[in-house]
Amino acid sequence: MRVLLPVLMIGLIVGNLFTILGLTTNLPSGLNRLFLFGGPALTILAAVSIIVIVLQRRR
């Protein structure tokens, strides 16, 4: 659990960076879709995982 939380926080940052790259750069269509769908998906997955871990620690 101690290692997982920092990894998930890095996942949040990377997901946000992918989203920003997908929105602001002129990438090929397939790569742009990967960034625009993968970035928010990674961000949401990491955020939900962090919330679950923090709530389980409080119990």
C-alpha contacts under 8 A as a table, 3 or more apart, distances in Angstrom:
res1	aa1	res2	aa2	distance
1	M	4	L	5.03
1	M	5	L	6.49
1	M	53	I	7.94
2	R	5	L	6.06
2	R	6	P	7.59
3	V	6	P	6.00
3	V	7	V	6.57
4	L	7	V	5.16
4	L	8	L	6.15
5	L	8	L	5.13
5	L	9	M	6.27
5	L	50	I	6.59
5	L	53	I	7.88
6	P	9	M	4.96
6	P	10	I	6.24
7	V	10	I	5.11
7	V	11	G	6.21
8	L	11	G	4.75
8	L	12	L	6.32
8	L	46	A	5.30
8	L	47	A	7.67
8	L	49	S	7.49
8	L	50	I	6.74
9	M	12	L	5.04
9	M	13	I	6.56
9	M	46	A	7.12
9	M	50	I	7.85
10	I	13	I	5.12
10	I	14	V	6.16
11	G	14	V	5.06
11	G	15	G	5.95
11	G	42	L	6.70
11	G	43	T	6.71
11	G	46	A	6.04
12	L	15	G	5.18
12	L	16	N	6.26
12	L	42	L	6.93
12	L	43	T	4.81
12	L	44	I	7.94
12	L	46	A	5.79
12	L	47	A	6.83
13	I	16	N	5.20
13	I	17	L	6.18
13	I	43	T	7.65
14	V	17	L	4.97
14	V	18	F	6.13
14	V	39	G	7.44
14	V	42	L	7.93
14	V	43	T	7.79
15	G	18	F	5.15
15	G	19	T	6.32
15	G	38	G	7.26
15	G	39	G	4.14
15	G	40	P	6.02
15	G	41	A	7.45
15	G	42	L	5.10
15	G	43	T	4.76
16	N	19	T	5.09
16	N	20	I	6.22
16	N	39	G	6.00
16	N	40	P	6.94
16	N	43	T	6.45
17	L	20	I	5.07
17	L	21	L	6.04
17	L	39	G	7.24
18	F	21	L	5.08
18	F	22	G	6.05
18	F	35	F	5.23
18	F	36	L	7.11
18	F	38	G	7.35
18	F	39	G	4.73
19	T	22	G	5.10
19	T	23	L	6.23
19	T	35	F	5.88
19	T	36	L	5.40
19	T	37	F	7.90
19	T	38	G	7.77
19	T	39	G	4.71
19	T	40	P	6.35
20	I	23	L	5.16
20	I	24	T	6.03
21	L	24	T	5.34
21	L	25	T	5.65
21	L	35	F	7.07
22	G	25	T	6.02
22	G	27	L	7.42
22	G	32	N	5.30
22	G	33	R	7.49
22	G	35	F	5.00
22	G	36	L	5.24
23	L	36	L	7.14
26	N	32	N	7.91
27	L	31	L	6.21
27	L	32	N	5.43
28	P	31	L	5.45
28	P	32	N	5.95
29	S	32	N	5.06
29	S	33	R	6.25
30	G	33	R	5.23
30	G	34	L	6.35
31	L	34	L	4.99
31	L	35	F	6.35
32	N	35	F	5.21
32	N	36	L	6.08
33	R	36	L	5.01
33	R	37	F	5.93
33	R	38	G	7.92
34	L	37	F	5.47
34	L	38	G	5.44
34	L	39	G	7.83
35	F	38	G	5.15
35	F	39	G	5.43
36	L	39	G	5.71
36	L	40	P	6.91
37	F	40	P	5.95
37	F	41	A	6.18
38	G	41	A	5.04
38	G	42	L	5.91
39	G	42	L	5.29
39	G	43	T	6.20
40	P	43	T	4.92
40	P	44	I	6.02
41	A	44	I	5.26
41	A	45	L	6.05
42	L	45	L	5.15
42	L	46	A	6.05
43	T	46	A	5.26
43	T	47	A	6.06
44	I	47	A	5.10
44	I	48	V	6.09
45	L	48	V	5.36
45	L	49	S	6.13
46	A	49	S	5.08
46	A	50	I	6.13
47	A	50	I	5.16
47	A	51	I	6.25
48	V	51	I	5.12
48	V	52	V	6.19
49	S	52	V	5.14
49	S	53	I	6.17
50	I	53	I	5.17
50	I	54	V	6.11
51	I	54	V	5.22
51	I	55	L	6.09
52	V	55	L	5.22
52	V	56	Q	6.10
53	I	56	Q	5.16
53	I	57	R	6.23
54	V	57	R	5.16
54	V	58	R	6.60
55	L	58	R	5.39
55	L	59	R	7.02
56	Q	59	R	5.55
